[in-house]
Amino acid sequence: MDRKIKKKKWTLKRIATWGAAGVFVLFVLYSFVFAEGGSRLNVEIEKINVATVKEGEFREFIPVDGTVMPILTIRLDAIVGGVVETKFYEGGILVDKGDTILKLANDNLVQNFVREETQAFILVNNVENTKLSLQRNQFQLKQALVALDYQIDQAKDAFERGKPLYEDNIISEQEYLNLKREFERLKTQREIQIESNRFDSLNAIIQIQQAEQTLERTRNNLEMIKRNLDNLYITAPISGRLSTINVEVGESIAPGQNIGQIDDLNGFKVRAGIDEHYIARIYEGLNGTFPLAGEEYGLTITKIYPEVTGGLFSVDMNFTDTIPRSGIRRGQTLQIRLQLSENITAIQIPRGSFYQTTGGNWIFVVDDTESFAVRRDIRLGRQNPRFYEVLEGLQPGEKVVVSSYDGYEDKDRLVFK
């Protein structure tokens, strides 16, 4: 009797089929659950730089180069023109305030001085002569009035004596009227004489005032020419080092032409060039530091030059506390860290080449397993030469890829191998 053989339910072929299906399902689940649906790229971990996000003291500063300069530099400009007659000093030596550096010759200036001086003498004589004439006229007026008063008294006496004689018909009416007219004429003449002399006196006073005003202007011109003659001697306005002297004996100098400069050696300042991008954030009182001989020194902006040349504008900075006693000299270049903000506590990441690709808008964050990194949107704030300030998207302790992102622009995940 034949037995019915039961067919095996799990054959080797069936097990293999179901196993392959299970692997496929697991792969699909992994792709959707773990791969986050994005594109990925395998990278060698040795070729990337990973940094840790940290929270700490953050200070925004920019590096600038500064040049050491004397605290004060005085330009020597010729006030008047002339020909260099004598050159007393060469550049590079120390001079004291008031030392004569150059003597110029200017014949026209000397001739002008002589003319003005002569004109002043003439005006002085004219004023004195006018004053003497006025006094002489006063004396003549007094003499004339004395003579007129005498004649008036005589005419009055004759008129008064002739009146009763006329009434008694001793003298004729014609004689009486002549006596009266003579008396009236002399009185009128006296009034005219006084008025004429008053006019002459006022006119003389006006002439004197005008002459004195002209004399004052001439004296002022004379003083100005004298000062210009003094300016033919170019002297040191301060004590210091005569750094340059740009003329030679016999050379013609124009008014206002620069002939050199003097540096005040009592201190130094630093002139720095700053990128025009920061011009709106730079103000007087902003601080900076620089290292020298193992020590840190402070600087403060004291003056801003708004003119932009070659993408840079300049500022002057003074030492805040102490000036380096040694190792600093004119023309030396200093590497300055110019602080743009106060110290704050902030989340920050080191600077890196990733910024050139992402613009600080996203970054690859390393997973806790450190086997891959995923793309994440972030927002960065201020920066300094070492760190970026993180405003959103990262937490202290997380790790990020900060090296170059060339070729990663369209990737969502970096798998380390």
Secondary structure as UniProt FT lines:
FT   HELIX           12..33
FT   TURN            36..37
FT   STRAND          40..43
FT   HELIX           45..47
FT   STRAND          50..52
FT   STRAND          54..58
FT   STRAND          61..77
FT   STRAND          82..87
FT   TURN            91..92
FT   STRAND          93..95
FT   TURN            97..98
FT   STRAND          100..105
FT   HELIX           107..167
FT   TURN            168..169
FT   HELIX           173..231
FT   STRAND          233..235
FT   STRAND          240..245
FT   TURN            249..250
FT   STRAND          252..253
FT   TURN            255..256
FT   STRAND          258..275
FT   HELIX           276..281
FT   TURN            284..285
FT   STRAND          287..292
FT   TURN            293..294
FT   STRAND          295..309
FT   TURN            310..311
FT   STRAND          312..319
FT   TURN            330..331
FT   STRAND          333..339
FT   STRAND          344..350
FT   HELIX           354..358
FT   TURN            359..360
FT   STRAND          362..366
FT   TURN            368..369
FT   STRAND          372..377
FT   STRAND          379..383
FT   STRAND          387..392
FT   TURN            396..397
FT   STRAND          399..401
FT   TURN            406..407
FT   TURN            409..410
FT   STRAND          413..416
//
